[in-house]
Structure formats: structure tokens, C-alpha cells
Amino acid sequence: MTRSSSFLTIAGLTSSLSTLVYLANAQSFIPLASQSFTYTNLPYQADPNDGERGRQSGYNICNSTTENQESLCQTAIINSLDDFCLWGPQHPNEVIGNVEGESVAWCTKPGHGTRLIPKGALTAVQFMKTPDYVQVTGLINQVLIDIAASDDGGELDPHGADQRGNPLGGLLFSNAWTGNYVQAVEWHNFMGGGAFCLKACDPSRPNAARYCEHIYDRIGCNYNAPAAYAPDVFESCLGDSQDFPGIYTGSNGQTSTYQQPPESLGAITSIPYNPRIPASSSCTAGVSSELYASAPAATISLTTSTSSTSSRSSTSSSRSTRPVTSTVTVNPTSTNPNAASGSISRTGFAGLLGAVGAVLFGVVVVA
């Protein structure tokens, strides 16, 4: 055998081996939402896979050593009015739709190994416990958790086109059901347009996947988690379960299913129904300064991140490190500076209502 033929043989074997490894990994892949995790025995990363979006950028074992404003913790919590997390960017001035795959947990309380939501960022919060899910909704000065002021928003959930989750490997737990931490296998979180909603569906109930639907990513909180979104209100309530997202009863009494159009058809300018806001009861009011007393002082970056241009399908964990920035301490108010105008982009909380000439959270939006 000549040297050249030996080289070709070795090259062929190497190529075949690489193919076999790829196929083996593909066959062993388990969607994130099909896996079970125990809060006290988490892996370093829930998603050990590689793929078009790269590897998981953060970690799931979070403790006092990871708790700071640079934390990359991707294990979130939703327990109560004063103890919950939201997903947000790693770097300042990001668009959620561009960085959903690498978002990290921002929480209201220390003790979870995460970043903390700064003082004054939350301007209204309602925690709701229903027979089928727990939910936190409200208003937020989103620039204080690194979301661009102009961002209408995006959805995060444990699915994604590649079934690896957004964020990749992102996990959510709650002690609201049993007193112990239980994984919320199905959940969704919409962030942007000065509003937020996070719903964790009880895995012991039969319709968790339907209440925490993940196919209506362009129509935001109002349709996926209908609630009051009343400014300056902080309360914890019991409530009825909402209608399944996308399901509505028309004026003729018939039940219909809304079909969200693809983004390729352009902006959504109208939706044929208004969602029903579920009844609530046994509400207990809270005071922001007392509920979030551990929140750090709010700071904002004076520089603009240059890493927010990737498309939704090409989000990768191989991003630049957080740039060196100057920060200033700010004195947040309850004014919502983030309401956006125009037609729906991704979640389009303000955009949708702007397109129909409506009012969102007390801000007139013009299309």
C-alpha cells in the first residue's frame, strides 16, 4: 500500500468515525421538556449538547459562589410575590429575540445564585395561583435588567425550534405546589414592551402543555397570560385558570382557535378576539420597598452592546464577553419608558395595540 493510499484510508476512517459519533449523539438527544430534574441534584449544565446554536452558555448549579450581577445562572424560581425570577440578557441593551438562547435568571431575592433585579425595576407585580399554574405578571423598567428600551419583546420557553429550550438548558422550579421545589416542565415567559409575564404550569395537572402553550410567541402577555397589568399595584391572589392561549369563545357562543400567522406574512395588525381575564380572589397587597428590600441599587450602562444583531435562528453561545462599561446609579420611577409603537414585531405587547389605535398600560401608542 502506498503512502498516499494509506493517508486516504486513514482520512476515510476518520470521516466515518466522525459521522458515527454525530449520529450517535443525534439518536441520544432528548428534548429539554422531556427531561426530569431534581432541584437538589442538578447537573452543571442541563443541556450538554452542541448544535447550530452552540453550547449552553451558562450553568444550572447555582449557589452563593455564583450570586452576583454577572451570574450566568440558568435555573430560575417562581415561588411567590416576593420570590421569583425573570429571564433577561447577559449584556446591556440587548433585544430578547436575539439572545433568548443565552438569557440568564434575574431574581427578586438573594439565595438562588443568580443576578438580582435592581431596586425600582419592578413597577407593578401580581402573583396568581390557580388550580393549574402559578403566574407572575407586571410592569418593568426593562433597561435595568439589560433589555433594550425599544424592545417590544420575545418569548422564552423550554422548547425552541431545536427543542433545547430558550434559554438553552434553562430550568424553572417552584415550591408553590407542595412546599418543596418541583420542576415546572412546561412554562413560558414573555419579556419586553415594559411588561412581563411568567407562567409555570403544575406538572401534576392534565393540561400543563396547553396552559403554557409556546406557539403564540408573537402576541405577547395579553393573550398568553391575560391579567390586569395595573401600574403601581403589588398583590398576591388566588384565581381561576385562564382559557387555553389561542382558544376563545365568539359572540355567537362558538369556541374557536386562533391561528398565528408566520412572520413571513408581515406584522399582525389585528386579532379577532379579546382574551378573558380570569377572576381573582383573596388578594393581599404588598409594598414594593418591603417586598424587594434586598434589591441592589439600579445601574445602567452608558455604552451600547454590539452583540445584539444575530437572528432568532442563529443565536449562539459563542458571544463576546460583557464589554467594559461605565455605569451610573439611577433613581427609577414608576413611569414606563419602554412602551413601543408600531405593529407587532415578536411579542408586540405595545405594537399590537398600537396597530389598532389602543392604549397599553396607560401609554397611548400610535402606529
Secondary structure, DSSP 8 states (H G I E B T S, - for coil): --HHHHHHHHHHHHHHHHHHHHHHHHHH---GGG----GGG--S-S----STT-S--SBS---TTT-STT--B-EEEEEETTEEEEEE-SSTTB-HHHHGGG-EEEESSTTSSSEE--TT-EEEEEEEE-SSEEEEEEEE-GGGGTB-TT---EEEBS--TTSSTBTTT-EEEESTTTSS-EE-SSEEEEEETTEEEEEEE-TTSTTHHHHT--S-TTSHHHHHS-----TT-EEEEEE-----TTEEE-TTS-EEE-----GGG------S-------EEEEEE--HHHHTTT----EEESS--S-----GGG--S---------EEE----S-------SS-SSS-HHHHHHHTT-EETTEE---
